[in-house]
Amino acid sequence: MVATCSYLVATRVVGIKELKNHLSEYVRIAAQGEVVLVTDRDRVVAELREPHHPGVTAHGMLLADLVQQGVVRPALFADAGPPPRMPIAATEVLLAELAADRSDR
């Protein structure tokens, strides 16, 4: 069996000060698929990498994280949308009640 692609990911190591000074460059590098290890006094404290689902909004990523943690459950019927709102009372009834409340003052 022959591997048709490499399983090794290119990695860069950068200190916090260098990362802060050139953040846009390192974010661009991570977005292209390279892993950037962030160090503080030669100890790895974080890593920048391409997101698992590129193009997803930040809210979408946070929601997916909450689903994975079991805090929320995804909708059973994603295409259904929210249920229709049902009026509590007719406008005429609400206006009559409002007029009655104001006449009491």
N, CA, C and O atoms as CSV, one atom per row, in Angstrom:
chain,resi,resn,atom,element,x,y,z
A,1,MET,N,N,0.835,-1.163,0.000
A,1,MET,CA,C,0.000,0.000,0.000
A,1,MET,C,C,0.894,1.245,0.000
A,1,MET,O,O,1.905,1.290,0.701
A,2,VAL,N,N,0.522,2.227,-0.772
A,2,VAL,CA,C,1.318,3.442,-0.908
A,2,VAL,C,C,0.479,4.633,-0.456
A,2,VAL,O,O,-0.675,4.783,-0.857
A,3,ALA,N,N,1.071,5.469,0.377
A,3,ALA,CA,C,0.377,6.685,0.820
A,3,ALA,C,C,0.448,7.713,-0.305
A,3,ALA,O,O,1.516,7.976,-0.857
A,4,THR,N,N,-0.702,8.286,-0.632
A,4,THR,CA,C,-0.732,9.257,-1.728
A,4,THR,C,C,-0.553,10.690,-1.248
A,4,THR,O,O,-0.389,11.598,-2.063
A,5,CYS,N,N,-0.581,10.904,0.062
A,5,CYS,CA,C,-0.348,12.250,0.585
A,5,CYS,C,C,0.370,12.145,1.918
A,5,CYS,O,O,0.405,11.080,2.535
A,6,SER,N,N,0.925,13.224,2.345
A,6,SER,CA,C,1.665,13.251,3.592
A,6,SER,C,C,0.713,13.418,4.769
A,6,SER,O,O,-0.259,14.170,4.689
A,7,TYR,N,N,0.992,12.726,5.843
A,7,TYR,CA,C,0.206,12.874,7.057
A,7,TYR,C,C,0.870,13.849,8.023
A,7,TYR,O,O,0.321,14.150,9.082
A,8,LEU,N,N,2.042,14.338,7.659
A,8,LEU,CA,C,2.738,15.296,8.494
A,8,LEU,C,C,2.295,16.697,8.130
A,8,LEU,O,O,2.190,17.043,6.953
A,9,VAL,N,N,2.038,17.491,9.136
A,9,VAL,CA,C,1.601,18.860,8.930
A,9,VAL,C,C,2.771,19.777,9.250
A,9,VAL,O,O,3.453,19.594,10.258
A,10,ALA,N,N,3.003,20.766,8.389
A,10,ALA,CA,C,4.069,21.717,8.636
A,10,ALA,C,C,3.785,22.474,9.927
A,10,ALA,O,O,2.641,22.839,10.200
A,11,THR,N,N,4.828,22.710,10.719
A,11,THR,CA,C,4.661,23.369,12.007
A,11,THR,C,C,5.680,24.479,12.160
A,11,THR,O,O,6.852,24.320,11.816
A,12,ARG,N,N,5.218,25.603,12.679
A,12,ARG,CA,C,6.113,26.704,13.023
A,12,ARG,C,C,6.021,26.935,14.517
A,12,ARG,O,O,4.991,26.666,15.135
A,13,VAL,N,N,7.105,27.436,15.094
A,13,VAL,CA,C,7.135,27.761,16.510
A,13,VAL,C,C,7.416,29.246,16.625
A,13,VAL,O,O,8.339,29.762,15.995
A,14,VAL,N,N,6.609,29.941,17.439
A,14,VAL,CA,C,6.758,31.381,17.580
A,14,VAL,C,C,6.521,31.777,19.038
A,14,VAL,O,O,5.647,31.227,19.709
A,15,GLY,N,N,7.303,32.727,19.510
A,15,GLY,CA,C,7.120,33.247,20.864
A,15,GLY,C,C,5.947,34.218,20.906
A,15,GLY,O,O,5.497,34.716,19.873
A,16,ILE,N,N,5.462,34.477,22.108
A,16,ILE,CA,C,4.298,35.351,22.264
A,16,ILE,C,C,4.573,36.748,21.724
A,16,ILE,O,O,3.720,37.329,21.052
A,17,LYS,N,N,5.748,37.294,22.008
A,17,LYS,CA,C,6.066,38.655,21.557
A,17,LYS,C,C,6.076,38.731,20.037
A,17,LYS,O,O,5.525,39.666,19.456
A,18,GLU,N,N,6.699,37.754,19.394
A,18,GLU,CA,C,6.743,37.722,17.927
A,18,GLU,C,C,5.336,37.548,17.352
A,18,GLU,O,O,4.986,38.181,16.356
A,19,LEU,N,N,4.536,36.691,17.980
A,19,LEU,CA,C,3.162,36.482,17.523
A,19,LEU,C,C,2.366,37.779,17.619
A,19,LEU,O,O,1.629,38.132,16.699
A,20,LYS,N,N,2.515,38.481,18.728
A,20,LYS,CA,C,1.786,39.735,18.917
A,20,LYS,C,C,2.180,40.759,17.854
A,20,LYS,O,O,1.327,41.478,17.333
A,21,ASN,N,N,3.456,40.824,17.537
A,21,ASN,CA,C,3.937,41.809,16.571
A,21,ASN,C,C,3.548,41.480,15.137
A,21,ASN,O,O,3.463,42.384,14.305
A,22,HIS,N,N,3.311,40.209,14.827
A,22,HIS,CA,C,3.001,39.790,13.457
A,22,HIS,C,C,1.788,38.863,13.431
A,22,HIS,O,O,1.785,37.863,12.712
A,23,LEU,N,N,0.757,39.191,14.215
A,23,LEU,CA,C,-0.400,38.314,14.367
A,23,LEU,C,C,-1.081,38.006,13.038
A,23,LEU,O,O,-1.401,36.849,12.764
A,24,SER,N,N,-1.305,39.027,12.210
A,24,SER,CA,C,-1.997,38.808,10.933
A,24,SER,C,C,-1.266,37.795,10.070
A,24,SER,O,O,-1.895,36.947,9.437
A,25,GLU,N,N,0.051,37.879,10.040
A,25,GLU,CA,C,0.849,36.954,9.229
A,25,GLU,C,C,0.680,35.518,9.721
A,25,GLU,O,O,0.508,34.603,8.916
A,26,TYR,N,N,0.729,35.317,11.038
A,26,TYR,CA,C,0.624,33.961,11.578
A,26,TYR,C,C,-0.795,33.409,11.452
A,26,TYR,O,O,-0.968,32.204,11.270
A,27,VAL,N,N,-1.796,34.255,11.544
A,27,VAL,CA,C,-3.170,33.802,11.321
A,27,VAL,C,C,-3.333,33.361,9.871
A,27,VAL,O,O,-3.978,32.348,9.601
A,28,ARG,N,N,-2.757,34.106,8.945
A,28,ARG,CA,C,-2.801,33.734,7.527
A,28,ARG,C,C,-2.114,32.385,7.301
A,28,ARG,O,O,-2.609,31.548,6.546
A,29,ILE,N,N,-0.983,32.184,7.954
A,29,ILE,CA,C,-0.250,30.913,7.832
A,29,ILE,C,C,-1.102,29.758,8.360
A,29,ILE,O,O,-1.175,28.701,7.733
A,30,ALA,N,N,-1.743,29.958,9.507
A,30,ALA,CA,C,-2.598,28.912,10.083
A,30,ALA,C,C,-3.788,28.629,9.185
A,30,ALA,O,O,-4.191,27.475,9.038
A,31,ALA,N,N,-4.360,29.674,8.577
A,31,ALA,CA,C,-5.513,29.493,7.692
A,31,ALA,C,C,-5.142,28.694,6.450
A,31,ALA,O,O,-6.010,28.082,5.826
A,32,GLN,N,N,-3.864,28.692,6.084
A,32,GLN,CA,C,-3.406,27.927,4.917
A,32,GLN,C,C,-3.102,26.473,5.268
A,32,GLN,O,O,-2.696,25.699,4.401
A,33,GLY,N,N,-3.296,26.095,6.539
A,33,GLY,CA,C,-3.131,24.692,6.916
A,33,GLY,C,C,-1.914,24.390,7.757
A,33,GLY,O,O,-1.746,23.257,8.207
A,34,GLU,N,N,-1.068,25.363,7.982
A,34,GLU,CA,C,0.130,25.122,8.780
A,34,GLU,C,C,-0.200,25.335,10.259
A,34,GLU,O,O,-0.982,26.224,10.597
A,35,VAL,N,N,0.387,24.532,11.131
A,35,VAL,CA,C,0.185,24.671,12.566
A,35,VAL,C,C,1.244,25.619,13.111
A,35,VAL,O,O,2.423,25.497,12.780
A,36,VAL,N,N,0.821,26.565,13.948
A,36,VAL,CA,C,1.742,27.506,14.576
A,36,VAL,C,C,1.688,27.267,16.082
A,36,VAL,O,O,0.660,27.487,16.722
A,37,LEU,N,N,2.819,26.809,16.639
A,37,LEU,CA,C,2.903,26.594,18.079
A,37,LEU,C,C,3.353,27.889,18.734
A,37,LEU,O,O,4.334,28.497,18.306
A,38,VAL,N,N,2.645,28.310,19.766
A,38,VAL,CA,C,2.965,29.541,20.477
A,38,VAL,C,C,3.669,29.161,21.776
A,38,VAL,O,O,3.175,28.337,22.546
A,39,THR,N,N,4.838,29.778,22.011
A,39,THR,CA,C,5.608,29.429,23.192
A,39,THR,C,C,5.752,30.623,24.123
A,39,THR,O,O,5.720,31.779,23.701
A,40,ASP,N,N,5.910,30.309,25.392
A,40,ASP,CA,C,6.237,31.295,26.419
A,40,ASP,C,C,7.407,30.726,27.195
A,40,ASP,O,O,7.260,29.750,27.931
A,41,ARG,N,N,8.553,31.329,27.030
A,41,ARG,CA,C,9.802,30.853,27.648
A,41,ARG,C,C,10.081,29.400,27.263
A,41,ARG,O,O,10.354,28.559,28.120
A,42,ASP,N,N,10.009,29.124,25.977
A,42,ASP,CA,C,10.296,27.805,25.386
A,42,ASP,C,C,9.327,26.706,25.817
A,42,ASP,O,O,9.638,25.523,25.682
A,43,ARG,N,N,8.165,27.080,26.329
A,43,ARG,CA,C,7.145,26.090,26.688
A,43,ARG,C,C,5.919,26.369,25.825
A,43,ARG,O,O,5.429,27.498,25.790
A,44,VAL,N,N,5.424,25.355,25.134
A,44,VAL,CA,C,4.263,25.523,24.258
A,44,VAL,C,C,3.033,25.792,25.127
A,44,VAL,O,O,2.697,25.012,26.018
A,45,VAL,N,N,2.362,26.936,24.839
A,45,VAL,CA,C,1.186,27.317,25.620
A,45,VAL,C,C,-0.088,27.345,24.781
A,45,VAL,O,O,-1.191,27.349,25.330
A,46,ALA,N,N,0.053,27.363,23.458
A,46,ALA,CA,C,-1.125,27.394,22.590
A,46,ALA,C,C,-0.708,26.984,21.193
A,46,ALA,O,O,0.478,26.889,20.879
A,47,GLU,N,N,-1.711,26.742,20.359
A,47,GLU,CA,C,-1.424,26.471,18.952
A,47,GLU,C,C,-2.512,27.093,18.087
A,47,GLU,O,O,-3.692,27.095,18.436
A,48,LEU,N,N,-2.078,27.615,16.956
A,48,LEU,CA,C,-2.993,28.148,15.952
A,48,LEU,C,C,-3.050,27.133,14.835
A,48,LEU,O,O,-2.020,26.638,14.377
A,49,ARG,N,N,-4.248,26.825,14.400
A,49,ARG,CA,C,-4.402,25.883,13.295
A,49,ARG,C,C,-5.651,26.228,12.510
A,49,ARG,O,O,-6.508,26.982,12.970
A,50,GLU,N,N,-5.739,25.666,11.323
A,50,GLU,CA,C,-6.910,25.859,10.468
A,50,GLU,C,C,-8.134,25.273,11.172
A,50,GLU,O,O,-8.041,24.200,11.769
A,51,PRO,N,N,-9.276,25.954,11.111
A,51,PRO,CA,C,-10.472,25.408,11.768
A,51,PRO,C,C,-10.917,24.109,11.095
A,51,PRO,O,O,-10.649,23.876,9.916
A,52,HIS,N,N,-11.601,23.276,11.870
A,52,HIS,CA,C,-12.088,22.001,11.323
A,52,HIS,C,C,-13.151,22.213,10.256
A,52,HIS,O,O,-13.267,21.421,9.322
A,53,HIS,N,N,-13.927,23.283,10.395
A,53,HIS,CA,C,-14.989,23.592,9.444
A,53,HIS,C,C,-14.798,25.018,8.945
A,53,HIS,O,O,-15.451,25.931,9.451
A,54,PRO,N,N,-13.924,25.238,7.969
A,54,PRO,CA,C,-13.694,26.604,7.505
A,54,PRO,C,C,-14.961,27.230,6.934
A,54,PRO,O,O,-15.773,26.554,6.302
A,55,GLY,N,N,-15.116,28.523,7.166
A,55,GLY,CA,C,-16.271,29.241,6.649
A,55,GLY,C,C,-17.438,29.314,7.614
A,55,GLY,O,O,-18.396,30.048,7.371
A,56,VAL,N,N,-17.373,28.558,8.711
A,56,VAL,CA,C,-18.449,28.593,9.693
A,56,VAL,C,C,-18.276,29.848,10.549
A,56,VAL,O,O,-17.151,30.231,10.870
A,57,THR,N,N,-19.377,30.481,10.914
A,57,THR,CA,C,-19.306,31.687,11.734
A,57,THR,C,C,-18.861,31.342,13.156
A,57,THR,O,O,-18.907,30.184,13.571
A,58,ALA,N,N,-18.433,32.360,13.886
A,58,ALA,CA,C,-18.022,32.153,15.275
A,58,ALA,C,C,-19.187,31.632,16.105
A,58,ALA,O,O,-19.001,30.765,16.959
A,59,HIS,N,N,-20.399,32.158,15.859
A,59,HIS,CA,C,-21.572,31.691,16.597
A,59,HIS,C,C,-21.834,30.214,16.297
A,59,HIS,O,O,-22.193,29.446,17.190
A,60,GLY,N,N,-21.653,29.826,15.037
A,60,GLY,CA,C,-21.846,28.432,14.657
A,60,GLY,C,C,-20.861,27.514,15.356
A,60,GLY,O,O,-21.222,26.416,15.779
A,61,MET,N,N,-19.607,27.964,15.479
A,61,MET,CA,C,-18.591,27.161,16.159
A,61,MET,C,C,-18.913,27.040,17.651
A,61,MET,O,O,-18.759,25.970,18.238
A,62,LEU,N,N,-19.361,28.146,18.262
A,62,LEU,CA,C,-19.720,28.102,19.682
A,62,LEU,C,C,-20.909,27.174,19.911
A,62,LEU,O,O,-20.935,26.419,20.884
A,63,LEU,N,N,-21.884,27.232,19.021
A,63,LEU,CA,C,-23.050,26.366,19.141
A,63,LEU,C,C,-22.652,24.903,18.970
A,63,LEU,O,O,-23.124,24.043,19.714
A,64,ALA,N,N,-21.794,24.616,18.007
A,64,ALA,CA,C,-21.333,23.241,17.798
A,64,ALA,C,C,-20.579,22.736,19.028
A,64,ALA,O,O,-20.690,21.563,19.384
A,65,ASP,N,N,-19.816,23.613,19.675
A,65,ASP,CA,C,-19.102,23.237,20.885
A,65,ASP,C,C,-20.077,22.917,22.016
A,65,ASP,O,O,-19.870,21.961,22.763
A,66,LEU,N,N,-21.144,23.718,22.145
A,66,LEU,CA,C,-22.154,23.459,23.173
A,66,LEU,C,C,-22.891,22.147,22.920
A,66,LEU,O,O,-23.226,21.431,23.863
A,67,VAL,N,N,-23.142,21.833,21.660
A,67,VAL,CA,C,-23.775,20.554,21.312
A,67,VAL,C,C,-22.847,19.410,21.696
A,67,VAL,O,O,-23.288,18.410,22.263
A,68,GLN,N,N,-21.553,19.559,21.383
A,68,GLN,CA,C,-20.589,18.504,21.694
A,68,GLN,C,C,-20.470,18.284,23.202
A,68,GLN,O,O,-20.275,17.155,23.652
A,69,GLN,N,N,-20.588,19.360,23.980
A,69,GLN,CA,C,-20.512,19.241,25.442
A,69,GLN,C,C,-21.796,18.693,26.047
A,69,GLN,O,O,-21.816,18.305,27.215
A,70,GLY,N,N,-22.866,18.657,25.264
A,70,GLY,CA,C,-24.134,18.156,25.765
A,70,GLY,C,C,-24.977,19.217,26.452
A,70,GLY,O,O,-25.977,18.893,27.092
A,71,VAL,N,N,-24.587,20.483,26.329
A,71,VAL,CA,C,-25.331,21.571,26.961
A,71,VAL,C,C,-26.635,21.834,26.211
A,71,VAL,O,O,-27.664,22.096,26.834
A,72,VAL,N,N,-26.600,21.766,24.886
A,72,VAL,CA,C,-27.799,21.945,24.068
A,72,VAL,C,C,-27.932,20.761,23.115
A,72,VAL,O,O,-26.964,20.051,22.845
A,73,ARG,N,N,-29.136,20.567,22.618
A,73,ARG,CA,C,-29.384,19.524,21.627
A,73,ARG,C,C,-29.741,20.175,20.307
A,73,ARG,O,O,-30.420,21.202,20.287
A,74,PRO,N,N,-29.296,19.597,19.205
A,74,PRO,CA,C,-29.675,20.164,17.914
A,74,PRO,C,C,-31.165,19.945,17.640
A,74,PRO,O,O,-31.790,19.045,18.201
A,75,ALA,N,N,-31.705,20.770,16.782
A,75,ALA,CA,C,-33.115,20.664,16.422
A,75,ALA,C,C,-33.389,19.329,15.740
A,75,ALA,O,O,-32.546,18.815,15.006
A,76,LEU,N,N,-34.572,18.771,15.987
A,76,LEU,CA,C,-34.939,17.507,15.357
A,76,LEU,C,C,-35.229,17.691,13.876
A,76,LEU,O,O,-34.895,16.833,13.059
A,77,PHE,N,N,-35.855,18.816,13.534
A,77,PHE,CA,C,-36.209,19.093,12.150
A,77,PHE,C,C,-35.579,20.426,11.763
A,77,PHE,O,O,-36.169,21.484,11.980
A,78,ALA,N,N,-34.390,20.370,11.196
A,78,ALA,CA,C,-33.635,21.592,10.909
A,78,ALA,C,C,-34.329,22.469,9.876
A,78,ALA,O,O,-34.210,23.692,9.947
A,79,ASP,N,N,-35.048,21.893,8.920
A,79,ASP,CA,C,-35.665,22.679,7.855
A,79,ASP,C,C,-37.008,23.280,8.255
A,79,ASP,O,O,-37.550,24.112,7.528
A,80,ALA,N,N,-37.551,22.874,9.398
A,80,ALA,CA,C,-38.881,23.316,9.779
A,80,ALA,C,C,-38.918,24.790,10.179
A,80,ALA,O,O,-39.941,25.442,9.970
A,81,GLY,N,N,-37.851,25.336,10.744
A,81,GLY,CA,C,-37.838,26.712,11.203
A,81,GLY,C,C,-38.632,26.850,12.483
A,81,GLY,O,O,-39.150,25.860,12.999
A,82,PRO,N,N,-38.737,28.052,13.003
A,82,PRO,CA,C,-39.470,28.239,14.254
A,82,PRO,C,C,-40.967,28.051,14.029
A,82,PRO,O,O,-41.462,28.262,12.922
A,83,PRO,N,N,-41.680,27.658,15.068
A,83,PRO,CA,C,-43.124,27.488,14.909
A,83,PRO,C,C,-43.793,28.839,14.665
A,83,PRO,O,O,-43.270,29.869,15.089
A,84,PRO,N,N,-44.935,28.848,13.991
A,84,PRO,CA,C,-45.609,30.123,13.733
A,84,PRO,C,C,-46.118,30.723,15.036
A,84,PRO,O,O,-46.540,30.003,15.941
A,85,ARG,N,N,-46.073,32.046,15.120
A,85,ARG,CA,C,-46.577,32.738,16.312
A,85,ARG,C,C,-48.091,32.834,16.232
A,85,ARG,O,O,-48.657,33.188,15.198
A,86,MET,N,N,-48.717,32.519,17.322
A,86,MET,CA,C,-50.167,32.602,17.391
A,86,MET,C,C,-50.526,33.855,18.190
A,86,MET,O,O,-49.955,34.080,19.257
A,87,PRO,N,N,-51.444,34.661,17.707
A,87,PRO,CA,C,-51.811,35.862,18.459
A,87,PRO,C,C,-52.481,35.488,19.781
A,87,PRO,O,O,-53.249,34.528,19.853
A,88,ILE,N,N,-52.181,36.251,20.809
A,88,ILE,CA,C,-52.777,36.004,22.122
A,88,ILE,C,C,-54.221,36.480,22.138
A,88,ILE,O,O,-55.104,35.815,22.681
A,89,ALA,N,N,-54.446,37.629,21.540
A,89,ALA,CA,C,-55.802,38.187,21.471
A,89,ALA,C,C,-55.882,39.079,20.238
A,89,ALA,O,O,-54.864,39.512,19.699
A,90,ALA,N,N,-57.092,39.340,19.810
A,90,ALA,CA,C,-57.287,40.225,18.665
A,90,ALA,C,C,-56.891,41.644,19.046
A,90,ALA,O,O,-56.994,42.033,20.210
A,91,THR,N,N,-56.447,42.403,18.079
A,91,THR,CA,C,-56.017,43.783,18.317
A,91,THR,C,C,-57.130,44.605,18.933
A,91,THR,O,O,-56.879,45.399,19.839
A,92,GLU,N,N,-58.367,44.433,18.456
A,92,GLU,CA,C,-59.487,45.193,18.985
A,92,GLU,C,C,-59.687,44.935,20.475
A,92,GLU,O,O,-59.974,45.859,21.235
A,93,VAL,N,N,-59.536,43.682,20.891
A,93,VAL,CA,C,-59.700,43.320,22.296
A,93,VAL,C,C,-58.606,43.980,23.132
A,93,VAL,O,O,-58.886,44.527,24.199
A,94,LEU,N,N,-57.359,43.932,22.652
A,94,LEU,CA,C,-56.253,44.546,23.376
A,94,LEU,C,C,-56.440,46.059,23.502
A,94,LEU,O,O,-56.203,46.626,24.569
A,95,LEU,N,N,-56.858,46.707,22.429
A,95,LEU,CA,C,-57.086,48.151,22.471
A,95,LEU,C,C,-58.226,48.515,23.420
A,95,LEU,O,O,-58.151,49.528,24.116
A,96,ALA,N,N,-59.270,47.707,23.452
A,96,ALA,CA,C,-60.391,47.959,24.372
A,96,ALA,C,C,-59.928,47.825,25.818
A,96,ALA,O,O,-60.295,48.642,26.662
A,97,GLU,N,N,-59.126,46.805,26.113
A,97,GLU,CA,C,-58.592,46.627,27.464
A,97,GLU,C,C,-57.683,47.787,27.851
A,97,GLU,O,O,-57.726,48.257,28.988
A,98,LEU,N,N,-56.867,48.246,26.918
A,98,LEU,CA,C,-55.980,49.379,27.173
A,98,LEU,C,C,-56.793,50.639,27.468
A,98,LEU,O,O,-56.472,51.378,28.399
A,99,ALA,N,N,-57.833,50.886,26.688
A,99,ALA,CA,C,-58.686,52.058,26.897
A,99,ALA,C,C,-59.386,51.974,28.274
A,99,ALA,O,O,-59.527,52.983,28.965
A,100,ALA,N,N,-59.814,50.776,28.654
A,100,ALA,CA,C,-60.475,50.601,29.952
A,100,ALA,C,C,-59.495,50.858,31.090
A,100,ALA,O,O,-59.852,51.495,32.081
A,101,ASP,N,N,-58.287,50.378,30.961
A,101,ASP,CA,C,-57.268,50.617,31.992
A,101,ASP,C,C,-56.959,52.104,32.121
A,101,ASP,O,O,-56.793,52.602,33.235
A,102,ARG,N,N,-56.881,52.807,31.020
A,102,ARG,CA,C,-56.555,54.241,31.051
A,102,ARG,C,C,-57.717,55.048,31.616
A,102,ARG,O,O,-57.489,56.075,32.255
A,103,SER,N,N,-58.953,54.614,31.399
A,103,SER,CA,C,-60.108,55.366,31.907
A,103,SER,C,C,-60.225,55.237,33.422
A,103,SER,O,O,-60.858,56.081,34.056
A,104,ASP,N,N,-59.634,54.209,34.014
A,104,ASP,CA,C,-59.662,54.013,35.458
A,104,ASP,C,C,-58.787,55.028,36.201
A,104,ASP,O,O,-58.944,55.202,37.409
A,105,ARG,N,N,-57.903,55.675,35.524
A,105,ARG,CA,C,-56.954,56.608,36.172
A,105,ARG,C,C,-57.511,57.961,36.322
A,105,ARG,O,O,-56.839,58.850,36.845
